[in-house]
Amino acid sequence: MKLAEFQRRFYTDDMYPLRIGSGAIGGKATGLVDITEAIEADATINTDSEVTISIPRMVVIATDLFDDFMEQNRLYDAALSKIPDDRIAEEFQNASLPVRLVGDLRSIAREVNMPLAVRSSSMLEDALKHPFAGVYATKMIPNNQPNEDQRFQKLVQAIKLVYASTFFEGARRYAQAIGKNSSDEKMAVIIQEVVGTRHNDRFYPDISGVARSHNYYPFGHAQPADGVVNLALGLGKAIVDGEPTWSYCPAYPMSPPPFNGISDLLKCTQNNFWAVNMSSISEYHPTQENEFLAQGLLSDAEYDNTLHRIASTYNAPSDRIEMGIGANGPRVINFAPALGLNESPLNTIIRNVLAVCEKSNGENVEIEFAITFSKSRGFDGRFGLLQVRPTASVQSEIEIDAWTSESPDSVVFSTRVMGHGVHRVIEDIVFVRPDTFEPKNSLIAAQEIGRINSHLQKEERPYLLIGYGRWGTTDPWRGIPVVWDQISGAKAIVEAEMEEARSDFSQGSHFFHNMTSFDVSYFHVPSGQGFKLDMEWIERQQVISEHKYTKHVRVDSPLTVKVDGRNGRGVVHHD
């Protein structure tokens, strides 16, 4: 599909994406452009519901304008000098955008006064093997200032931040991990309307979601090909950052995740949500992604009247979770009304959109979406498809049926493993020490791991990483809050349960999409029968370095990692 040229009209009669410039539009934009025609042409998408399914209006700033910006401001020296991220961001904020772009941005600021998302769409981003998902910046702006000049200024600042993020430390390390240089990158930018509704000073969708057509962590009766969906109240930042969300299989929408009882469910439910801050009062931080974002409580959402389609209530006398919010009690964001009531089309729409995207890409896919409902009590509204990216498919066969948790040579064994393949070059193990670790110290543990990772990468030594709770979470009480560049040298990662750091399956975030695309095996090892993590054997290996909360050991002969993505079985064993 060919993009129409931007004619200084953001709102057009059709919903097709528009472009500014003549260069490439990058991976993220390409994915949305390719799927637009497929959605409109596929009859299965058009259900009998009153939900409109579409790609939110967007304008793509092509890569030739990025080139002009970099060259006319002579920014490459600063960008490639490895100075701190905040200094790179400041250099870019002080630079001027190309004159031929300024007029078009002026027209957007003049015409539009609704929230906008300014997203990256690089040439390397969202490719099948190296997606760069979540590595570059996305900034949401309220765009509701009464003055056109102010709206223009905030839009320009957001674009410059996305440009600057091309050269941030995390992006540089990510590029190095796939044999690329930041100097080779070209950045396009998407300006897209935010799907949502305004509630006083908060603007957010009723539901945000990430859905994958292949599920590496099936539970209950689900099979890998049944897929998996993560849903959250408010903006999708909660899902992307690994915060508590609701996970379910679209083939069995009313089967809850395998929580250890209602008390565990109550501890793991979503308690906060993200929204665009529409207030005129905000701190000035043009170099920060979250400058115009705010967190609300469930009580705020109930005041906004956005819980009745997505929440249930805990009934303490009966110790039960009851659908809806008609009674008093703690709210549980389990999306039961939207998934369980016959008149709700939500799950059918998600399954249909997944199928169309998978057919169009010819691969397993991951999609991001946002949903708003009308003000009535029904389920009519809008389904906005925000992103489509392919995920690596499983082709070769890996036979590991002979291995079990009882096998004497197995160090790690699990039937809940993400990835596919065999690795035989791992001699190093980095792990969070079970004797000293507590969730309150997870930030320090993450910093220690980052230093070990940097050292091992310089020596080009891949390693096995073991920790407790959820890797990559932004909540330090739920796991180890590392960012990708702190663990980028790991070839296999273990997520083990600990009584103080229980966590539901890690699934659906940019962090884990990137990990699988780098061919990193990921083991979820619950406590209990049928799983194995032999810490006693690991502790007996040669100690290379020991820190307060982490340790680095080395084995005499390489470990072998085998993962069969067809059934989610995996083993790490020694000879």
Secondary structure, 3 states (H helix, E strand, C coil): CCCEECCCCCCCCCCCCEEECCCCCHHHHHHHHHHHHHHHHCHHHCCCCCEEEECCCEEEECHHHHHHHHHHCCCHHHHCCCCCHHHHHHHHHCCCCCHHHHHHHHHHHHHCCCCEEEEEEECCCCCCCCCCCCCCCEEEECCCCCCHHHHHHHHHHHHHHHHHHCCCHHHHHHHHHCCCCHHHCCEEEEEEECCCEEECCEEECCEEEEEECCCCCCCCCCCHHHCEEEEECECCHHHHCCCCCEEEECCECCCCCCCCCHHHHHHHCCCEEEEEECCCCCCCCCCCCCCCEEEEEHHHHHHCCCCCCCCEEEECCCCEEEECCCCCCCEECCCHHHHHCCCCCHHHHHHHHHHHHHHHHCCEEEEEEEEEECCCCCCCEEEEEEEEEEECCCCCCCCCCCCCCCCCCEEEEECCEECCEEEEEEEEEEEECCCCCCHHHHHHHHHHHHHHHHHHHHCCCCEEEEEECEECCCCCCCEECCCHHHCCCEEEEEEECCHHHCCCCCCCCHHHHHHHHCCCEEEEECCCCCCEECHHHHHCCEEEEECCCEEEEEEEEEEEEEEECCCCEEEEECC
